[in-house]
Amino acid sequence: MTAELPGSTRIVIIGAGVIGTGLAWSLARTGCADVVVLEQGQPGCGTSWHSAGNIIRMNTDPGTVQIFSESQRVITELSQRHDLGWRQCGRIMLARNNKRLREFDRIQDTLARLGVDCEIIEKVSISEKLPILNTDDIAGAIWSPGDGRVDPAALVSAFASEAVDAGVSIIDGVRVIQALQDGSRITGVLTDQGEIDCEVVVNCAGMWARELGLRNGVDIPLYAVEHFYLLTETIAGVQPNMPTFRDPDGLIYGREEVGGLLLGCFDRDAIPVRLADLPQPFEFGLLNENWDQFGPYLEQGIHRIPALANAGIRSLVNGPESFTLDAEPHMDRAPGLSNYFVLAGLSSTGVTRSGGMTAAMARWILDGDPAIDVQPFSLRRFASEHNDETYLRKHIRKVPAGHFQLEA
C-alpha cells in the first residue's frame, strides 16, 4: 500500500496495526478520507499479527461491554465482504470458586442491562460445550454465545483495503520522527522521508507510542512485556467451532487452532522488553521461546485439558505486548495540545476493542464528542513520574496477571 508522501492531509495516523487501520476505516466510513496512515514497517506488523484474535463481550463495566459489542458488530459486518476467519463460536469463562461465580453474576447483570446474551452454566453444560475440559474443580461458568474469534491479519487487511478504496492513503516504510508543533497546536509530522502538514495527528503506534509521545512532551505510560501462547499439533476431540475458553483462576485461556490448541497465559511477574534491545527491523519478529516463564501455565493447561499432556508442540509464540499500568487503554487528546490524539496501550485487547474504540475516536476527532465515557482512558489518570522507564519496568511486571484478578 506504499504511495508517495503527500505534502499535506487533514489527518495523519501513526501506525498501521489493527488500531491505526481500524481508525482509518472508521473515519472513511463517516465520509472523511483525507487521511494518511504512516507505518514504519508494513500494515499489521508489530503486535497485531501475533494476536490470539479472541473477540469477547464479557465485562463488569458497561462502557467496555459497549465497546466490545460494537467491535463484534463491525467484525460481523466485515465478514460478509471479507474472509476474516470469523467464527461466532461462543466463549466460556470458568470459575474455580464461589467468589469468581459472584463476579460472573455481576457480569451477567451488566450484559443483561445492555441486551447482550449470556448465562451462568453448570458443569454438565460446560462438558457438553467443551468435552475436552477437566471440570472436577470447577464451581460453574459463564457462557456468552455471541463471542468468537477472528484472524487478526485478515482483519487488518480488511480495514486497510476498505479505507484505501474510500480514498485513504496508507504508506509503509516511513518512520515518523516527531509531530511538528507550533505552541499548543500540531502543524504536521516530520518523517525520515520529509514533512507532511496536517490538522490532526493520532498516535496509534502501539508499543512505540510512548517513545513517540516523549518527543513532543506527551506522557503515554505503557511498556512492553514478553507475552506467550502455545500452539500444538492436532488433538483428538478438538473441533473447529469449539468455544473459546478462559480459566482466570489458572491465568490461562485457549481456543482451537488448525485442529490443535492455542493455549495462552497472562503471567505473574511478566518480563519487561526494552524496545532498544529489539533487533531491527522487528516488523514481524518474535522473541526467543521462554519455557521457564511459560512452564507454570503449561501445567495449568494440562490440568484443565488432560489431552494436552501428550500433544505435540508446534511452537511457543513469544511476542512483545504493551500494557498500561492499569491495563486500560490510553484514549485521549494530549494535555496541552489541541489536535494531538492518542489511541494506544490496548493491553492485549486491541483486536477485540478495535471496531468500538476507533469508531469513538473518529467521532471525537470529527464531531468533538466520542459518545462514550472516555474518562477511564484519560492520560491524566497518571502523573509524569509514572512514565519514567525505571518505574514502568518495575510496575508493569504485575499488570498482565491483573487481567484475571478478582474484583474486591
C-alpha positions in Angstrom: 0.0 0.0 0.0 3.0 2.2 -0.5 2.3 5.6 -2.0 4.2 8.9 -2.4 4.4 11.0 0.7 1.9 13.9 0.2 2.7 17.5 1.2 -0.5 17.8 3.3 -3.5 16.0 4.6 -6.3 16.6 7.1 -5.4 13.7 9.5 -2.2 11.7 10.0 -2.5 8.4 11.8 0.8 7.0 13.0 0.8 3.2 13.0 -1.0 0.7 10.7 -1.8 -2.0 13.1 -5.4 -3.1 13.9 -6.0 0.2 15.7 -4.5 2.5 13.1 -6.1 0.8 10.2 -9.4 0.5 12.2 -9.4 4.2 12.8 -8.7 4.9 9.1 -11.7 2.7 8.3 -13.9 4.3 10.9 -13.0 7.8 9.6 -13.6 6.8 6.0 -17.0 5.3 6.6 -18.1 8.6 8.0 -17.0 10.4 4.9 -13.6 11.6 5.9 -11.0 10.1 3.6 -8.5 12.9 3.7 -6.3 10.7 5.9 -2.8 9.4 5.7 -1.6 6.4 7.7 2.1 6.1 8.2 3.7 2.8 9.1 7.4 2.3 9.8 7.1 -1.4 8.7 4.2 -2.9 7.0 0.4 -2.9 7.9 -0.4 -5.4 10.6 3.2 -5.8 11.8 4.3 -5.1 15.4 1.8 -6.7 17.8 -1.4 -7.1 15.7 -0.2 -10.0 13.6 0.5 -12.4 16.5 -2.7 -11.5 18.5 -4.8 -14.5 19.5 -7.8 -12.8 17.8 -10.4 -13.6 20.5 -13.5 -11.5 20.4 -15.1 -11.1 23.8 -18.0 -9.1 25.3 -18.0 -10.1 29.0 -17.0 -7.4 31.5 -18.5 -5.7 34.5 -18.0 -2.2 33.1 -21.0 -1.1 30.9 -18.8 1.2 28.7 -16.3 -1.6 28.0 -19.2 -4.0 27.1 -20.5 -1.4 24.6 -17.0 -1.1 23.0 -16.7 -4.9 22.8 -20.2 -5.3 21.3 -19.6 -2.6 18.7 -16.3 -4.3 17.7 -18.2 -7.6 17.3 -20.8 -5.9 15.2 -18.1 -4.4 13.0 -16.4 -7.7 12.5 -19.7 -9.4 11.7 -20.3 -6.8 9.1 -16.9 -7.0 7.5 -17.0 -10.8 7.4 -19.8 -10.5 4.9 -17.4 -8.9 2.5 -14.1 -10.4 3.5 -12.8 -13.8 4.7 -11.8 -12.9 8.2 -11.8 -16.4 9.7 -14.6 -15.1 11.9 -16.3 -17.8 13.9 -19.0 -16.9 16.4 -18.3 -20.0 18.4 -19.1 -18.5 21.9 -16.9 -18.2 24.9 -16.8 -19.9 28.3 -15.2 -18.4 31.4 -14.6 -20.9 34.2 -14.9 -20.3 37.9 -13.0 -22.5 40.4 -14.7 -20.9 43.5 -17.8 -19.1 44.5 -16.1 -15.7 44.7 -15.4 -15.9 41.0 -19.0 -17.0 40.4 -20.2 -13.9 42.2 -18.1 -11.8 39.8 -19.8 -13.7 36.9 -23.2 -12.7 38.4 -22.1 -9.1 38.1 -21.0 -9.6 34.5 -24.4 -11.2 33.7 -26.3 -8.4 35.3 -24.3 -5.8 33.3 -24.7 -7.6 30.0 -28.4 -8.2 30.6 -29.0 -4.4 31.1 -27.3 -3.9 27.7 -29.2 -6.6 25.9 -26.2 -8.9 25.5 -26.9 -12.5 25.8 -25.1 -14.6 28.4 -25.9 -17.1 31.1 -24.4 -18.8 34.1 -24.0 -22.5 33.4 -23.2 -25.6 35.5 -20.7 -28.4 35.0 -22.9 -30.5 32.8 -23.3 -27.7 30.3 -19.6 -26.9 30.4 -18.8 -30.6 29.5 -21.4 -30.6 26.7 -19.9 -27.5 25.1 -16.2 -28.3 25.8 -15.8 -32.1 26.5 -12.0 -31.8 26.4 -12.0 -29.9 29.7 -11.4 -31.3 33.2 -14.2 -29.8 35.3 -13.5 -31.6 38.6 -12.5 -28.4 40.4 -15.0 -26.1 38.6 -17.8 -24.4 40.5 -19.5 -23.1 37.4 -19.0 -20.9 34.4 -20.5 -18.0 32.3 -21.3 -18.6 28.7 -21.5 -15.8 26.0 -22.8 -17.3 22.7 -22.0 -14.1 20.7 -18.3 -14.2 21.4 -15.9 -15.7 18.9 -12.5 -15.4 17.1 -11.1 -13.7 14.1 -7.9 -13.8 12.1 -6.2 -10.6 13.1 -4.1 -10.3 10.0 -7.2 -10.6 7.8 -9.0 -8.0 10.0 -6.2 -5.5 9.4 -6.2 -6.2 5.7 -10.0 -5.7 5.6 -9.8 -2.4 7.5 -6.9 -1.2 5.3 -8.3 -2.2 1.9 -11.7 -0.6 2.5 -10.1 2.5 3.8 -7.9 2.7 0.7 -10.9 2.1 -1.5 -12.6 5.1 0.1 -9.6 7.3 -0.6 -7.3 6.9 2.5 -3.5 6.7 1.8 -1.6 4.0 3.8 2.1 4.5 3.3 4.5 1.9 4.7 8.3 2.0 5.2 8.0 5.5 6.7 9.3 6.3 10.2 7.8 9.2 12.0 10.4 11.2 13.9 8.0 13.5 15.7 5.0 15.7 15.4 5.7 19.3 14.3 4.5 21.8 16.9 3.6 25.5 17.0 2.7 26.3 20.6 -0.3 24.2 21.6 -1.0 23.1 18.0 0.4 20.3 15.9 1.1 21.6 12.4 2.3 18.3 10.8 4.7 15.4 11.2 8.4 15.0 10.4 9.3 11.7 8.9 12.5 10.2 7.6 11.3 11.0 4.1 10.1 14.5 4.6 7.3 16.5 6.3 3.5 16.4 6.0 1.3 19.3 7.0 -1.9 18.2 8.8 -4.7 19.4 11.0 -4.8 16.4 13.4 -2.3 13.7 14.4 -3.3 10.4 16.1 -0.7 8.4 17.8 -1.6 4.7 17.2 1.9 3.5 17.4 1.4 0.6 19.8 4.4 -0.2 21.9 6.3 2.6 20.2 3.6 5.2 21.2 5.4 6.1 24.5 8.7 6.8 22.8 7.0 8.9 20.1 5.0 10.9 22.6 8.0 11.8 24.6 9.4 13.7 21.5 6.5 16.2 21.9 6.5 16.1 25.7 3.4 13.8 25.8 3.4 11.2 28.6 1.9 7.9 27.4 2.7 5.4 30.1 2.9 2.0 28.6 5.6 -0.7 28.4 6.1 -4.0 26.5 6.5 -7.3 28.2 7.1 -10.8 26.9 3.7 -12.4 26.1 3.1 -16.0 25.3 0.8 -18.6 23.7 1.5 -22.2 22.9 0.4 -23.9 19.6 0.0 -27.7 19.5 -0.3 -30.3 16.9 -3.7 -31.9 16.2 -5.5 -33.1 19.3 -8.4 -35.7 19.2 -11.7 -34.1 20.2 -10.7 -30.6 19.3 -13.3 -29.2 16.9 -13.0 -26.2 14.6 -16.0 -24.4 16.1 -15.5 -25.3 19.8 -16.0 -22.3 22.1 -13.0 -20.3 23.2 -12.4 -20.5 26.9 -10.8 -18.6 29.8 -9.7 -20.1 33.1 -8.9 -16.9 35.0 -8.0 -18.6 38.3 -5.3 -20.5 36.4 -4.3 -17.4 34.4 -4.8 -19.2 31.1 -7.1 -19.1 28.0 -7.4 -21.1 24.9 -9.1 -22.0 21.6 -8.9 -24.3 18.7 -6.1 -23.7 16.1 -5.8 -25.9 13.0 -7.1 -28.9 14.8 -4.9 -28.3 17.8 -5.0 -25.9 20.6 -3.8 -22.3 21.2 -3.1 -22.0 24.9 -2.1 -18.6 26.2 -1.4 -17.0 29.6 -1.4 -13.7 31.5 1.6 -14.4 33.6 2.7 -13.3 37.0 6.0 -11.3 37.2 6.0 -10.6 33.5 9.3 -9.9 31.8 9.7 -6.3 30.5 11.0 -5.7 27.0 13.1 -2.6 26.2 12.4 -1.5 22.6 16.1 -0.5 22.2 17.1 -4.2 22.7 14.9 -5.5 19.9 16.7 -6.4 16.7 16.0 -4.1 13.7 13.9 -4.4 11.7 11.3 -6.0 14.0 8.3 -5.9 11.8 7.1 -9.5 12.1 9.6 -10.5 14.7 9.2 -12.7 17.8 11.2 -13.1 21.0 13.0 -16.3 21.9 11.0 -19.1 23.5 11.0 -18.9 27.3 9.8 -22.2 28.7 10.9 -21.3 32.2 8.4 -18.4 32.2 5.6 -20.3 30.4 6.1 -23.6 32.3 3.7 -23.0 35.2 0.9 -22.1 32.8 1.5 -25.2 30.7 1.0 -27.1 33.9 -2.3 -25.3 34.4 -3.2 -26.1 30.8 -2.5 -29.8 31.3 -4.6 -29.8 34.4 -7.5 -28.2 32.6 -7.1 -30.2 29.3 -5.5 -33.6 30.1 -5.1 -34.4 26.4 -2.5 -31.6 26.3 0.0 -33.7 28.2 0.5 -36.0 25.1 0.1 -33.3 22.4 2.9 -32.4 20.0 4.2 -28.9 20.3 4.4 -26.7 17.2 5.8 -23.6 18.8 5.8 -21.3 21.8 5.0 -17.8 20.5 6.6 -15.1 22.5 5.7 -11.7 21.1 6.1 -8.3 22.9 2.8 -6.8 24.0 2.5 -3.4 25.5 0.4 -2.8 28.7 -0.6 0.3 30.6 -0.2 0.4 34.4 -3.9 -0.3 34.9 -4.5 -2.4 31.8 -6.9 0.2 30.4 -6.2 1.7 27.0 -5.0 5.3 26.5 -7.6 7.2 24.5 -7.3 10.9 24.9 -6.4 14.3 23.5 -2.8 15.0 24.7 -2.8 17.5 27.5 -1.7 20.9 26.3 -2.1 20.0 22.6 -5.4 20.7 20.9 -5.0 18.4 17.9 -2.8 15.5 19.1 -4.8 12.4 19.9 -3.6 9.1 21.4 -5.1 5.7 21.0 -2.6 3.1 22.2 -1.8 0.8 25.1 -4.7 -1.6 24.4 -3.1 -4.1 26.8 -3.8 -7.3 24.8 -7.4 -6.2 23.8 -6.6 -4.4 20.6 -8.4 -6.7 18.3 -11.5 -7.1 20.5 -11.7 -3.3 21.1 -10.7 -2.2 17.5 -14.1 -1.5 16.0 -15.6 0.1 19.1 -12.7 2.3 20.2 -11.8 3.5 16.7 -15.4 4.5 16.0 -15.5 6.5 19.2 -12.1 8.2 18.3 -13.4 9.0 14.8 -16.5 10.7 16.4 -14.3 12.6 18.8 -12.0 13.9 16.0 -14.8 14.8 13.6 -17.6 15.8 15.8 -15.9 16.8 19.1 -17.8 14.1 21.0 -16.7 10.4 21.3 -20.2 9.5 22.5 -18.7 7.2 25.2 -17.3 7.9 28.6 -13.5 8.3 27.9 -12.6 9.2 31.5 -11.3 5.7 32.3 -8.9 6.0 29.3 -7.6 9.5 30.1 -3.9 10.2 30.0 -4.4 12.4 33.0 -5.1 9.4 35.3 -1.3 9.0 35.6 1.4 11.5 36.7 4.6 12.2 34.8 6.6 10.1 37.2 4.5 7.1 36.1 6.1 7.4 32.6 9.6 7.0 33.9 11.2 3.9 32.4 12.6 2.6 35.6 9.1 3.0 37.2 7.4 1.3 34.3 9.8 -1.6 34.2 9.3 -2.3 37.9 5.5 -2.0 38.0 4.5 -3.3 34.5 5.5 -6.8 35.7 2.4 -7.1 37.8 -0.1 -5.9 35.1 -0.8 -8.9 32.8 -1.9 -11.2 35.6 -4.2 -8.4 36.8 -6.4 -9.1 33.8 -7.8 -12.1 35.7 -7.8 -10.5 39.2 -11.0 -10.8 41.1 -12.8 -7.6 41.9 -13.0 -6.5 45.5 
